[in-house]
Amino acid sequence: MKGRGWVPSEGTYTNRITACVKQGNMVEALRLKDETVSNGHQMNLVVATSLMKGYHVQGSLSSALDLFDKLSEYGLTPNKVTYAVIIEGCCKNGNVEKALQVYRQMKLAGIKPNVYGEHSVIKGFLSVNLLDEAMNVFDGAINSGTANVFIY
């Protein structure tokens, strides 16, 4: 496309970036993100969330959290998926306290947790032997109706 002087659409960039992240190629994903912005497109929430996932999967939780903290600078508001990705990343990288903080932030924002976020928090608490806290989240998932086979 570029060889013909065409600028790829935001959707094309989004698809390519998410594919790069899924393949573990963060260098190319970040290069494409920069190219997207230089071609006049805004970073969207799908790209930001995908990059956060890529960062934490590669063990760079701090980069994922930095991007999460900068969402408002891009005019973006985290959604259920974004919160779930950050919560999962915090738990998998051993920062259960931050996961709980983000979980509470999500609830304060009026966003009902999805099963993946609650599952991550429960697993995170269990991994550091905080059974009472895990049970509180488990009970909350049952009471809110989000509990499913993963939670049980």
Secondary structure, 3 states (H helix, E strand, C coil): CHHHCCCCCHHHHHHHHHHHHHCCCHHHHHHHHHHHHHCCCCCCHHHHHHHHHHHHHCCCHHHHHHHHHCHHHHCCCCCHHHHHHHHHHHHHCCCHHHHHHHHHHHHHCCCCCCHHHHHHHHHHHHHCCCHHHHHHHHHHHHHHCCCCCCCC
